[in-house]
């Protein structure tokens, strides 16, 4: 089974993800990424390769971060430790600091016992599959073991947060003076920097979920528990709420009436704004196959093309980088603004949403009204052979029949899970009852045709 998943290496800290594995991964990464063009140029000048590392507040980040730093330094890489900062901040710093690569210790929205290792290449970009495969291969190969003065140094990256803050503030379409924002930091990596960002931008800021203790990350707060933010926005009479996950690479929002906005609605607002201002490259938005039908309809009405990718922000980013598109993301809140970031950035997306409110003088409810959210039903069918979905003629005939019945007012998607033994059945329709009935009908056919029993 591959070590790398859809977003780095992730697992139970000190269970599947041990200090030994972190050390070995760092050493293998030094071999693969510490030998690139930027590193070669450095060596020609008598300098060592350099890497930036950072982590979220999980208690296991201490020993895993130490292991990564040791593995890199023992391989002749100079390590700059940026401390507790968001994942997109690490990606920005790799590019801004001209590092050869970066390593983030985080398990994103997962609970505190889990942790993960995300690796960014030169330029702050996520690794393609082929590079991850090379790193995994080098886990079993000889390591770089320099001696004497050739070993790497480990230093504190003292102005890491300030660099990131100044960068984000420079992207604002308008100051946020007069707007009251509630920020939910999920007791995660954004706990220090996100409230500071919005305050520096001029907003009145109320902060929740910003007391990380190493064990409470994502616990009852953040983008996976929006009800807390919804209550806080109503309680404080705020104009808008912004929710991050543990490493702040995603953003969801809440309007003044307590209504939640997902990544699709956020992208709809940003795409319309960029399009209106002539800043949306190729007049195109990149989304995954899971994005709501209402987003696609809203974009078509405004002359904005929609390109679909497989599920995963890395696939969205690959298409954006390949074809030069400037905006893309996922329904989950990973929003990529490629003119300002190399990966999904929850702080950047949140700042742009509130900035659009300031620029237009409109409420978030008014801005989000451009998109109608179609009811979506998702059923996970377990105990089936997911590899036979595309080949089973009966299943595919039933999919075609349901799609024909829904017509332009609905959509069907059957997708084998990439990590579990199940098939995801998703149906969108004009009303909830129709979506639910169609999804249950398809799920039953999948069970009958593909059962492992």
Secondary structure, DSSP 8 states (H G I E B T S, - for coil): --S-BTTBEEEEBTTTB-HHHHHHHHHHHHHHHTTSHHHHHHHHTT--EEEEEEE-S-TTHHHHHHHHHHHHHTTTEEEEEEEE--HHHHHHHHHHTT-SEEEEE--TTS-TTEEEEEEEETTTEE--HHHHHHHHHGGGS------GGGS--EEE-TTHHHHHHHHHHTT-SS--TT-EEEEE-TTSTTTTHHHHHHHHTT-EEEEES----SS-TTSS-STT-HHHHHHHHHHHT-SEEEEE-TTS--EEEEETTS-EE-HHHHHHHHHHHHHHTT-SGGGEEEEETTS-HHHHHHHHHTT-EEEEE-SSHHHHHHHHHHHT--EEE-TTS-EEETTT-SS--HHHHHHHHHHHHHHH---HHHHHTT----EEEEEEEESB-GGGTTT-HHHHHHHHHHHHHHGGG-EEEEEE-SSSSEEEEEEEESSHHHHHHHHHHHHHHHHHHHB--
